[in-house]
Amino acid sequence: MRFSLRGIGLCCRKRREGLSGHATSPSERGDFAGRGVIKKLRGNSRAHRRSRLALNFTTSSIALPLAMAFNRGEVMTEWFYVRGGQQFGPISFEQLVALARSGDLAPTDGVWTDKMSGWTPANQVPGIFDAAPANTPADAMPPSMPPSMAAANPYAAPQSNWRQPVADLPEGGVLSEIAPGSEPLDPVECIKRGFDLTKRQFGPILLVGIVYFACIMVPSFIFSFIDAMAKGTSPAHPELAHSPGGAALFLLAIFQILLQIFSLFLKLGMVRVGLEFVSGNAVHIGLLFGEGAKLLRAVLATILFSIAVVIGLVLLIVPGIYIALRYGQYLNAIVDRDLGIMESFSYSESITTNNRVNLLLLGFLGFLVALAGMLACFIGLIFAGPVVWLASMVAYRWMQYGREASLDHPGTEEPMLRGI
């Protein structure tokens, strides 16, 4: 310190001598140097205090919101959302809020994070839509990252591998029934879902299809053989045909009725198998023959439905189409809900609310898919047939449980219908 005071005093002395033109006394020089050092130390102390205050303020301004965000569980949390039938994510909570502000996330769109048991409408999650008004300018949106960059980013959040155990699902599955007609089905999404499910389960579907058509073709072949025998014809001598007698006609009619009833019995089994495929549940051949207890109701309901449709078509055609669309889910309702005849018609009328036009479009798209399969030398029907069949099952579930019936749990191939 002595050396520093001398140096500072000498500098100050020379400066003062240069300014005033005369030398200063030793006492004056020492007093001046001491005061300079004290002022400098005081200045340094004030600067140090100001820097500490600024550091404390900056730390508080960062730590407080960060602590609040951690308390809300929003930091380092992966969020997924569903928009237009497509699943997106993972993204941060702030990006989710920005999507809501810009209008790219609707209040009814489903969102999910690993703290949730299932998809939840965005407007039911605090902080998404009540954070700020919608229609924020586009420059407030977080920049989107191309998939290739996201894959190469070492700090990108990993894909969610959350899987809720089936044993923990509440009764009826994670989904609850929607109000009839509140979420009209999307025909294109139903076809897409049918296509995806067919790809995943093509082996079991093919096996079930082979057994089904074998059970249909064998009785049909027997009936054709009996009919040919009754008429006295054979493939080698068709000219020997003659009209069968009354007893033969009666037996042929009885056999035809039994054949139709057996076909309806198998159709009930196919409905059950289709519902299990769509829900991601285990499927076995025994399901094809397990709906016999509902056969009588199905027969009577089919007779009433067929009569109503024929009368509607004979009158003005349009009423017949309307009846077919409005009450055509009766067979699914009998298998799925074990309903009676009139109850199944009433249930079909309820769930098809606001869906009749969409069901008609789905039928048209199904026809196009089947036609494309036929054009592929009929081999394509092996794949196109199951796509159309499963799409109709997806449509039925959609009218019950909404769009989520066509989705998987995030990051998995497990349908959200699992357990239903």
Disulfide bonds with the S-S distance in Angstrom:
none
